[in-house]
Amino acid sequence: MCLLRLSALGDVTHVVPLVRTLQQARPGVELHWVIDKAGHRLLEGLPGVVFHVYDKKSGLAGMRALRRELPATGFAALLQMQVAFRANVLSAFIPARRRIGYDRSRSKDLHGLFINERIPDRPGIHVLDAIGSFCEPLGLKQTTVSWDLATPAEAHDWARAQWDDDGRPVLMISPCSSHARRNWHADRYAAVADHAAARGWRVVLCGGRSELERHTADAILAAMRAPALDLVGRDTLKQLPALLARANLLITPDSGPMHIANAVGTKVLGLHAASNPARSGPYSDRRYCVDRYDAAARRFLRRPAAELKWGTKIEFDGVMDLVTVDDAIAAFERYVADHAG
C-alpha cells in the first residue's frame, strides 16, 4: 500500500495516526509513503514505513526517478491525500489498482482525474479526521488516534540539555507560520511572555532558520522586559518534537509546531483568526486556543463563519490584529487555573 502526502509538517503529522490504524488492522503490511524532504526529516525512522522522498524542485524528472524506485509490481491501493496539482500529477507515476482520493467537496486541481475511489464526504470535521477516513474504503475505521513520531533518544538528550529543570513551568513560543498572514505581532507575544514570566514561568523561543523567524524572535526579545531562552534556529526537525515535549504550554499560530506539540502531548495556546480551530487547530484539546475566526469572517467576508464553506481561509492583511493580548492572557490563565495545585 502507498500513501501520498508531501507536506506540510502539520499535515504529515496528521497522517501518522492513519499509519498506526493501518498497521494495527493489518499487521505486517508494508506501507510506502511518498513525502517531501522536510516531512521525511521529521518522521524518518517511523517503524514499518518505507519512505520515498520527492523533492518538489525536481519537477517531472524527479517524478520519473520516483517511479523507478517504487516496486515494479505496483500497489494494491494508493491513498492520495493531497489535492494540489503537483501532487495529483505525481500520483500518476505511482502504479496502483485502487486510487483513493478526497470527496468532491474537497477536490480541486483536477484531483478527480487521478483517482478512482473517494473517501466519504463529511463536512465539518477536523483535517486529521478527514485524513483518517482514507482507511474507510479499505473496510477499516480510525477509532483511536495515536502518534509516536519515532523521536530518537539523542533528540531527547539534546532537549534536556538546553536548560535545567528548576521546577518552573515552561511557556514556549513558536511565533511563525509559513503562511505570513497567520502570524501575530512580536510586541503582543512579548506582552504575553512578560505576563507568564511575572507568574513564575520560564519563557523559551523556538523556530526554524528562516530570516522571518530570526527577525520575529529578535523583535520579541527586544520588546520583552523579562529574560527568555532563545533557541530559534538551534534545533533540527528530529529534535523539535523532543523540544516541544519539554514545554507545558506552546503559544503559536496555526503552524506545523502546533500539531507536532499536540502529537507529543503538549497543550497548545493556538492563535486563530485566519483559520478555523475546529478544522485545523490542535486536535486533542482546543480549550486554550484563541478563536477569532468568526470575527474575521464578519469583518473581512461580511458574513458569520457558520455561513462559510468548511475550510475557508481568511488570510487577509491585518486579520491577526483581531487576536488581542488580553485574549491570549485569558487563554494562558485558563491553563494556569486548570493546572493549579
C-alpha positions in Angstrom: 0.0 0.0 0.0 1.2 3.5 -0.8 0.4 6.8 0.9 1.0 10.1 -0.8 1.2 13.2 1.3 4.1 15.5 0.6 3.6 18.4 3.0 3.2 20.4 5.2 4.6 19.5 8.6 1.2 19.7 10.4 -0.5 17.6 7.7 2.2 14.9 7.6 1.8 14.7 11.4 -1.9 14.2 10.9 -1.1 11.1 8.7 0.7 9.3 11.5 -2.4 8.1 13.3 -3.7 6.7 10.0 -0.4 4.8 9.6 -1.0 3.4 13.1 -4.6 2.4 12.2 -3.5 0.6 9.1 -0.6 -1.2 10.9 -2.9 -2.3 13.8 -5.6 -3.6 11.4 -3.2 -5.3 9.1 -0.1 -6.4 11.0 2.9 -6.9 8.7 1.6 -4.7 5.9 4.4 -2.9 4.1 3.5 0.8 3.9 5.2 3.0 1.4 4.9 6.8 1.8 5.8 9.4 -0.8 6.7 12.5 1.2 8.7 15.7 0.9 12.2 16.4 2.3 11.0 18.3 5.4 8.4 15.7 6.3 11.0 13.0 5.9 13.4 14.8 8.3 10.6 14.8 10.9 9.4 11.3 10.5 12.4 9.2 9.3 12.6 6.0 11.3 8.8 5.6 11.7 8.5 1.8 12.2 7.1 -0.2 9.3 7.2 2.6 6.7 9.3 2.8 3.6 9.7 6.4 2.7 10.2 7.8 -0.8 11.4 11.4 -0.8 10.2 13.6 -3.6 12.0 17.0 -3.9 9.4 19.5 -5.1 12.1 21.4 -7.1 12.9 18.3 -9.2 9.8 18.5 -11.4 8.9 15.8 -13.9 12.5 14.4 -13.8 12.0 13.7 -10.1 8.7 12.1 -10.7 10.2 9.7 -13.2 13.0 8.9 -10.8 10.4 8.2 -8.1 8.7 5.8 -10.4 11.9 3.8 -10.9 12.4 3.3 -7.2 8.9 2.1 -6.5 8.1 -1.7 -6.6 7.7 -2.8 -10.2 4.6 -4.8 -9.3 2.8 -1.6 -8.1 0.5 -1.4 -5.1 -2.9 -2.8 -4.2 -4.0 0.7 -3.2 -2.8 4.3 -3.3 -4.1 6.7 -0.7 -3.8 10.1 -2.5 -4.1 12.5 0.4 -3.1 15.8 -1.3 -5.2 17.7 -3.8 -2.6 20.2 -5.0 -1.9 19.9 -8.8 1.7 18.8 -8.4 0.7 16.0 -6.1 -2.0 14.9 -8.5 0.5 14.7 -11.3 3.0 12.9 -9.1 0.3 10.3 -8.2 0.1 9.3 -11.9 3.7 7.9 -11.6 2.6 5.6 -8.7 1.1 2.4 -10.1 -1.9 1.2 -8.1 -5.2 -0.6 -8.8 -7.2 1.3 -6.3 -6.6 5.0 -6.2 -8.4 6.5 -3.2 -8.8 10.3 -3.1 -10.8 13.1 -1.5 -14.5 13.6 -1.7 -15.8 16.0 -4.3 -16.2 18.9 -2.0 -12.5 18.9 -1.0 -11.3 18.1 -4.6 -9.5 20.7 -6.7 -6.7 21.0 -9.3 -8.1 18.1 -11.4 -7.9 15.7 -8.4 -10.8 13.6 -9.7 -8.9 12.7 -12.9 -6.2 10.9 -10.9 -8.3 8.7 -8.6 -11.0 6.0 -9.0 -12.5 6.0 -5.4 -13.3 8.7 -2.9 -13.5 9.0 0.9 -16.9 9.8 2.4 -18.0 13.4 2.2 -18.2 14.7 5.8 -18.1 18.4 6.1 -17.4 20.0 9.4 -14.6 17.6 10.6 -11.0 18.2 11.6 -8.3 17.8 9.0 -6.9 14.8 10.9 -10.3 13.0 10.8 -10.6 13.6 7.1 -7.2 12.0 6.6 -8.1 9.2 9.0 -11.2 8.4 6.8 -8.9 7.3 4.0 -8.9 3.8 5.6 -12.7 3.6 5.3 -12.8 2.4 1.6 -10.5 -0.4 2.8 -13.2 -1.5 5.2 -11.5 0.0 8.3 -12.3 2.8 10.8 -10.0 5.0 12.7 -11.4 4.7 16.2 -8.3 5.7 18.2 -5.8 8.5 17.4 -2.2 7.9 18.5 1.1 9.2 17.2 4.7 8.3 18.4 6.8 10.3 15.9 9.8 8.0 16.3 11.9 10.7 18.0 15.3 9.2 18.8 16.8 9.2 22.3 19.6 11.5 21.2 16.9 14.2 20.4 15.5 13.9 23.9 19.1 14.1 25.3 19.6 17.3 23.3 16.3 18.8 24.5 17.1 18.0 28.2 20.5 19.7 27.8 19.0 23.1 26.8 18.0 24.2 30.3 18.0 22.7 33.8 14.6 21.8 35.1 14.2 24.1 38.2 10.5 23.3 38.7 9.2 26.4 36.8 6.6 25.7 34.1 7.7 26.5 30.6 5.9 28.7 28.1 7.3 28.0 24.7 6.8 30.5 21.8 6.9 29.2 18.2 5.9 32.5 16.6 5.8 31.8 12.9 3.6 30.0 10.4 4.7 29.6 6.8 1.6 31.5 5.9 2.6 35.0 6.7 -0.9 36.4 7.3 -1.5 33.9 10.1 1.4 35.4 12.1 0.9 37.5 15.2 2.7 40.6 16.3 6.1 40.5 18.1 5.0 43.1 20.7 1.9 41.0 21.6 4.0 37.8 22.0 6.3 39.8 24.3 3.4 41.1 26.4 2.1 37.6 27.0 5.7 36.3 27.6 6.2 39.0 30.2 2.9 38.1 31.9 4.0 34.5 32.1 7.4 35.4 33.5 5.7 37.5 36.1 3.7 34.5 37.1 6.9 32.5 37.6 7.2 30.8 34.2 10.3 30.2 32.1 10.0 31.5 28.6 11.6 29.7 25.7 11.6 30.7 22.0 11.9 28.1 19.2 11.6 28.2 15.5 13.4 27.4 12.2 16.3 29.0 10.4 14.4 31.4 8.1 15.1 35.1 8.1 11.4 35.7 9.1 11.8 33.5 12.2 15.1 35.1 13.2 13.7 38.6 12.7 10.5 37.8 14.6 12.4 36.3 17.5 14.7 39.3 17.8 11.7 41.6 17.8 10.1 39.6 20.6 13.2 39.6 22.7 13.8 43.3 22.2 10.2 44.0 23.4 10.3 41.8 26.4 11.3 43.1 29.9 11.9 39.6 31.3 14.7 37.2 30.1 13.9 34.4 27.7 15.9 31.5 26.3 16.4 31.9 22.6 16.6 28.5 20.7 15.4 29.8 17.4 17.4 28.1 14.6 19.2 25.8 17.0 17.2 22.5 16.7 16.7 20.1 13.8 13.3 18.7 12.8 14.2 15.5 14.6 14.9 17.4 17.8 11.8 19.6 17.5 9.3 17.1 19.0 11.6 16.5 21.9 11.9 20.2 22.5 8.2 20.8 22.3 7.6 18.0 24.8 9.6 19.9 27.4 7.0 22.8 27.3 4.0 22.9 29.5 2.2 25.2 27.0 3.1 26.3 23.5 1.8 29.6 22.0 1.8 29.6 18.2 -0.4 30.5 15.2 -1.8 27.7 13.0 1.5 26.1 12.2 3.4 22.8 12.0 4.8 23.1 15.5 1.2 23.4 16.8 0.4 19.9 15.5 3.7 18.4 16.5 3.3 19.7 20.0 -0.2 18.2 20.2 1.2 14.9 19.0 3.7 14.8 21.8 1.1 15.7 24.4 1.9 19.4 25.0 -1.0 21.8 25.4 -1.3 24.5 22.8 -2.4 28.1 23.1 -3.3 28.5 19.4 -3.9 31.9 17.9 -6.7 31.6 15.3 -8.3 34.3 13.2 -7.2 33.4 9.6 -8.2 29.7 10.1 -10.9 27.8 11.9 -9.5 26.0 15.0 -12.3 23.4 14.8 -10.9 22.3 11.4 -7.1 22.9 11.8 -6.4 23.7 15.5 -4.7 21.3 17.9 -6.6 18.1 17.5 -6.7 16.8 21.1 -7.5 19.9 23.1 -8.6 23.4 21.9 -9.5 24.7 25.3 -6.5 27.0 25.4 -6.9 28.4 21.9 -8.0 31.9 21.0 -10.7 31.7 18.4 -11.4 35.0 16.4 -12.3 33.1 13.2 -16.0 34.3 13.3 -14.9 37.9 14.0 -12.6 37.6 11.0 -15.4 36.2 8.8 -17.7 39.1 9.7 -15.1 41.8 9.2 -13.4 40.5 6.0 -16.1 38.4 4.3 -19.2 40.2 5.7 -20.9 37.1 7.0 -20.7 34.8 10.0 -18.3 31.8 10.0 -21.2 29.4 10.1 -22.2 30.5 6.6 -18.7 29.9 5.1 -17.7 26.8 3.2 -15.9 24.5 5.6 -12.2 25.1 5.3 -12.4 28.7 4.1 -9.2 30.6 5.0 -9.4 34.3 5.9 -5.8 35.2 5.1 -6.1 39.0 4.8 -3.7 41.7 5.8 -4.5 42.6 9.4 -6.6 39.6 10.2 -4.5 38.6 13.2 -5.0 42.1 14.7 -8.3 40.6 15.9 -6.4 38.4 18.4 -5.6 40.7 21.4 -3.0 40.4 24.2 -6.0 40.1 26.6 -7.3 37.2 24.6 -4.0 35.3 24.8 -3.5 36.1 28.5 -7.1 34.9 29.3 -6.2 31.6 27.5 -2.9 31.4 29.4 -4.8 31.9 32.7 -7.3 29.1 31.8 -4.3 26.8 31.6 -2.9 28.1 34.9 -6.3 27.6 36.6 -6.7 24.1 35.2 -3.3 23.0 36.4 -3.2 24.7 39.8 -2.0 22.7 42.8 
